[in-house]
Structures are given as C-alpha cells and as structure tokens.
Amino acid sequence: MSYLRFEKAVMTNLEESLRRELLRTNRSGAYSSSTLVDCNTRKYHGLLVVPVPELDDENHVLLSSLDCTVVQHGAEFNLGLHKYQGNNYSPKGHKYIREFSCDVVPTTLYRVGGVLLKKEVVFQHYEDRILIRYTLEDAHSATTLRFRPFLAFRSVRQFTHENSTASREYHPVENGIKTCMYAGYPDLFMQFSKKNEFIFHPDWYRGVEYPKEQERGYASNEDLYVPGYFEMNIKKGESIVFAASTSAIKTSTLKKLFDEEVADRVPRDNFYHCLVTAAHQFHFRDHRSGSAMEKIDKKDDRYLLAGYPWFKARGRDTFIALPGLTLAIGEQDYFELVMKTAEKGLREFMEDKPLSVKIYEIEQPDVPLWAVWAIQQYVKDAGKEKGYKMYGKLVKDIVKYILAGGHPNLRLDDNGLLYANGRDKAVTWMNSTANGRPVVPRSGYIVEFNALWYNALKFCASLEAELGDKKFADKLEKQAELCKQSFIGTFMNEYGYLLDYVDGPMMDWSVRPNMIFPVAFDYSPLSQEQKKSVLDVCTRELLTPKGLRSLSPKSGGYNPMYVGPQTQRDYAYHQGTAWPWLGGFYIEACLKLYKRTRLSFLERHMVGYEEEMDYHALGTISELFDGNPPFHGRGAMAFAMNVAEILRSVKLMEKYTYQK
C-alpha cells in the first residue's frame, strides 16, 4: 500500500481533492504546483513557474496548465479541470481519475472506457523544465492524445487578461513549438519525445477563477491564452514525454532524462522520507548567474528559501532552518555550502558593505545570534575541533561585533542585556504589520534576543577556553554571568513564566512561546526549577497538535483563526495561531528536562505533524495553523522552519530512544 495514495472516491470529490496541493521544485527557484486534480486554485499555481530576473525579483507563471484529451472513434474525453466564475467546473476531467499516488513522483491513473492512461510528473533539478510522462497502460482500439497548453506569462502576484498586446507568434522547434507572449520574457519551449502535429488555433479562455484568492480577500479571476493544440497517436504500452522549459532540448533524450530524474528521488514511503524530500525543496542554487548546463560548482552561492510559493531566502529563517534541513538528515556538506554564502552576507552587513548575496532581512537584530545558534548545532554534529576550524572566527567576530555595539539596532546595556527598538518597525519573527505599524510591537529587552545572547556568550566562551583565546573566554564568562542575573530579574515573574519583552515601565505579560527558547537552548540563564515552571505554562496554555500557539487563549487579543482579508489575517498572524517550528524547541526543552520519561508523550504529539503529510500540501508542512480545533493549515503551502524543526525533533527523539 502506498504511503501517499488516494482512491477514486477522494479524487472525484472536489471538496476533498481541491484542498490538497502538490509542490515540485527544481532547487533553483522555479517550481510547479497545483491541486491533486490539476485544477489551479491559487494565482501562485502553475505547471511552470520560474524567476525572470530580467523583469523583477518575482516568480512568473509561464505555463499555467496542460489539458490532455483522449480521442477514440472520434469521441473526445478531456481530462483537464478548471474553475470558472459562477462556481462552474469544466471540463470535469477529474471524474475519469481512478487513483492518485505520490510515492516517488506524482502519478495519476485515468480510466476512460477501455483506456487506462497513466500520467507522471517531475521537475528537472537545476533546470527550468517540467517533464510529464504519459503511458497508455491499456486500450482496445486506436487512441489519439491531444494536448492544449494554457499560457499566462505573468507575475505570481498579478493576473493576465485578454489583450491585443499578447503575441500570437510561434516558431516550430524539434517535436514542438516555442512562443513568447510579451517582450522581456524568455521563450517557452513545449516539446514531446514523439513527432506530433501542432494545430494553431488561438483563443482566450475567460473567467478562470482561483478560490484560494477569494478566501484571502483578493481579486481572483483571469483569462488564459491557448495558442492551439498538439496531437499524436499512442499505442498500448507506449510512453510519451512532454517537456515545457525556457530552453530547447534534444527530444530523443527526454525518456532517458525522465528515468534519471525519477531515480534521483527519495521515495515518499513514510513520514521521515516525506520530510527529507520536503527539506530538499527549499534548496536554492541560482544557476542564472552562469549557463544552466554548467556542472554545479561548489563555489556557487547556495541558499534555503523560507517557503513556497511566495517566500525568498531570509536571514532569520535561514539560520533557524539550516540545522534541521541539513544536519538532521546527514547532509553536513549542504550546511557548509549554505553557511559559506550566509557568512559572506553577515560579514558584508557587519562591515557595512553592499550585500552581494540574495538574503533578505539580514539586518534584523537577532539574525547574527541565530547564526551562532546554527553553528552551535554544527559543532555538536561535526565535533568541536572541526566546528572551531570552520566557524570559530565567525562566532568570535559576531560576539565582538555585538559587544562593541556594532549593530545599528542592538544596544548592550550596563546590565548585560541587549536592547532593540521595535516600536515603529517589527524586529522579531513576530513581524506582521497593519497600517504601517507592528501588530505586536515587541521592543526593548526582548526575551529570545537575550536568551540567544546568553547562549552565544557561553558557547563562544566554551570554544575559546578549549581551543582558542582563554583570556577572551574569561571575559565572556563574566559577561554571561551579568546577563544571567539581569535576565532572571527582568523576565521571570511571580506566576512562573517569562515576560515577553520589557521596555522601561512597559512589561508585556502576554503568555507567548518566545519563553521556550531559554528552556531549550544548551546554555540557559534559568535554573532547572524555573525551566520546569516555564515549560509547564507552555504545555498548559500554548501546546497544540501543530506546535505552540503564538499567544495564550487566556491573554488579551487572542485571535487564533488565520482567515479573511489581508488586514484581518495580519491581526491574527501572531495572536494565537500555532507554529510547528516552535514545537521543535518545545520538544527539545522536554527532552532536556525529562529525558526518556516524556518520550511517549512527544511521540503522540508528532502524530499531529504526520497527519499533515496527506493533507494540505502533500508531504510537507504549511506555514502556520489555526490555534483552535481543527487546527487547519494556513498561509504558504510549505515552510522551511517548520519542516526543519520537525526533522530536528525526529533526530533528537531518536537519540533519547536508543539511549542506554
């Protein structure tokens, strides 16, 4: 039995199938995404979605979808599906789906009378090329396939509508055509592994509607351009491969290429393997700086995208996600590649030089502190000597930079605590804004900033004491002791939990998950009893099956449902929604405090994440979840920090499971 498999009853029920999405990526920024039944429900969906750096910094939908029609005895059976205005679905090809599975690559089996047609889809790694293989498993008479491409040529944040500017021009290429609707865009090459006939029959399909955009309070309909259709015969047992790309390919290589890409996939046959595949989807190498056909060079900049479909590489997300997406799955080499790029960006920022890397929000005050935390995880994985050799200087330079007051929004006060101004501009991970101001204006002494600072001081001191500058280590130990005393005096309250931030007379008593970090970190200013008290409050008020809530239901302003128009969602974003990545630190805190005695409890908690594998976006984890039952997944379909921390939790739990 397949781990990710859906039978006809689910596939033909649009209420079930349309809420399940698929994501394929090429590890170079391009992606392909739709629902299980290939009916696009977001403006971000598309069969071929690629960056076009010549135009802007966004992704662009070139090929929205490809409808396949089975023709027998003159009768046509269209397997496509689109939603039009007025809740009309056409041509209702989902009714022919017999089953869908996603073990290695997404595979759909269609039954049309005596015809059994299998469709498999892969995205070629490091190339802007989607590949679809159609195999005629069974047929009792002559069969023809007809393919109709729906073109958009637009940014993922916009819509296209019927217009006279769009070019209808196309040029024949080997077993296909190339076309480009607007100046500035790359050509779209559509080719088959088999000779075919292209019938030029240009038309606009008007009023295609995207219900996910309606739900989010946005405009939701567009027109798509169809230049014509491809037609070819297919015999029983024969396979035909379709390729859509921004570059031409020798079509005789398509079948072999498809097999090679399939062989390169990790089978999604269990929870862990799904997460490993999901982790690889966030890899990003920008091959557009050189030839796409060049051998991958280890000197190339490597990144981790924060999520799909709309996130870029971001500083904080990179460092929080890095250990889980690499070290937790035995990929130390990719950690080093990403950290090499990130270190370049950090140093450029600290030296006040223009950024040469594509990492956003690297100026946020906690980013260098999270970088130290990420390196700390590397040291635990690779050993102190290798870790110090690779990153000891970077850790020392970051700590010195903060001690010297180098960061424009990170002030080290005489009490040993770090102060950051977040009143007018969001500076923490709780960064939603409304009317130009932070919804949660966390400012002053921020609890996780100072937990990170204490951890960084102690970690750097331990490295230097053993392998480097012992005098500097002694200085850091004194600084850490000052930080520890002030941390407890500033944040610990009489109710047994930590204040979220303190800014002069302003104390935020809201019960928020940011207090979990000093319980989870290797070096904590808290005593064992204080840690247990904080963890108990998190368990009682914040824990859900999908991670920790961003705010307790008992606190003012609790707003757990991330639904409605943009402003409504902004006010809910960090006011009660649940985040799996926070759950990772909760699990680490539990294991550190209670060892194996909490394992069975945590294993039951992990079931909440495994349930997501066949729901929402298959095999990955959504950005956030409602804070109240049924804890529905919301936001981006795949979020790097969530996948990373679940993977890191799996590894941490294994360590305690097999501990003698």
Secondary structure, DSSP 8 states (H G I E B T S, - for coil): --SSEEEHHHHT-HHHHTT-EEEEE-SSS-EEEEETTS---STT-EEEEEE-TTT-SSEEEEEEEEEEEEEETTEEEE---EEETTTEEES-GGGGEEEEE-SSS-EEEEEETTEEEEEEEEE-TTSSEEEEEEEEEE-SS-EEEEEEEEEEEEETTS-----SSS---EEEETTEEEE-SSTTS--EEEEESS--EEEEEEEEEEEEE-HHHHHTTS--EEEEEEEEEEEEEE-TT-EEEEEEESS---GGGHHHHHHHHHHTS----SHHHHHHHHHHHTEEE-GGGS-TTS---TTS-EEE-SEESS---BHHHHHHHHHHHTGGGT-HHHHHHHHHHHHHHHHHHHTT----S--BTTTSTTHHHHHHHHHHHHHHHH-HHHHHHHHHHHHHHHHHHHHTT-STT-EE-TTS-EEB--SSS--SS---EETTEESS---BEEHHHHHHHHHHHHHHHHHHHHHS-HHHHHHHHHHHHHHHHHHHHHHB-TTSSB-SEEETTEE-----GGGGHHHHSSS-SS-HHHHHHHHHHHHHHTEETTEEESS-TTSTT------SSHHHHHHHTTTT-EEHHHHHHHHHHHHHHHGGGGHHHHHHHHHHHHGGGGSSBTTS--SEE-SSTT--EESSSEEHHHHHHHHHHHHHHHHHHT--
